Amino acid sequence: MPLVSGSEIFKEARKNGYAIGAYNTNNLEWTQAILQSAQEKNAPVLIQTSMGAAKYMGGYKLVVDMVNNLIESMNITVPVVLHLDHGEYEHALECIEAGYSSVMFDGSSLPFDENLAKTKDVVERAHAKGMSVECEVGTIGGEEDGIVGTGELADIDECIQMVNTGIDFLACGIGNIHGVYPENWKGLDFDHLQAITEAVGKDVPLVLHGGSGIPQDQIERAITMGISKVNVNTEFQIAFARATRQYIEEGKDQEGKGFDPRKLLAPGKEAIIKEAKNHIDWFGSTNKA
């Protein structure tokens, strides 16, 4: 199945009260693990790259080719969206030309008027190619590719203006942050989420960034209130690192040809598969392909 836009599958998720996982990939094994998990759970999936991860892997065109080739070679039949996560304006335009099927233009660090103007341009260019667009109001806590936020609550009027540009899904701060959550984190602000949902309309899919580490019950409640896309990265990175460390600490890399990168990275890949399947289940997207 060719790459698909996120527009319809996220509208369907919003309408039917479940969410679709948006999982960052960092290399070949990561991508294989995400695709395998989605196929086995019969779930639509969004694979995304940060600007930095795409550069690390060799550029946006390489990522497009890798994902498309894996979809074919792995006989993937579930809907797959390839998305740019937290992309600056020029990077969003580059991904539109490279063959991504969805982009996030993150202009949250810009003056709002500039963010709005550039969003309109990205929407026009992306929609002309059948691609979906995500944009952000306010900033999400933590750090993502040099963009730093403290977890502010999104301005309601700005949310309305952003949705009116024609974007397909909206990322908005409700107390969530990127990375590891501190012990004194206060949790998601559900009153603010309700206010955003009421302001932008019940048909607009909302995006929860910083999904790693948010208690399951809070994410499940957020999904019932309009969250249709949940971003997960840190949780998978930690699982991958933990499994790889265990393999080495147990000396398995010194047994036979255990040093072979294919064997060395296998436990980490299996850890991602396990995590992805668990997330697909509790996001409610199992058998929604």
Secondary structure, DSSP 8 states (H G I E B T S, - for coil): -----SHHHHHHHHHHT--EEEEE--SHHHHHHHHHHHHHHT--EEEEE-HHHHHHHT-HHHHHHHHHHHHHHTT--S-EEEEEEEE-HHHHHHHHHHT-SEEEE--TTS-HHHHHHHHHHHHHHHHHTT-EEEEEES--BEEETTEEE---B--HHHHHHHHTTT-SEEEE-BS-BSSS--TT-----HHHHHHHHHHH-TTS-EEE---TTS-HHHHHHHHHTTEEEEEE-HHHHHHHHHHHHHHHHTTGGGSTTTTSHHHHSHHHHHHHHHHHHHHHHHHT-TT--
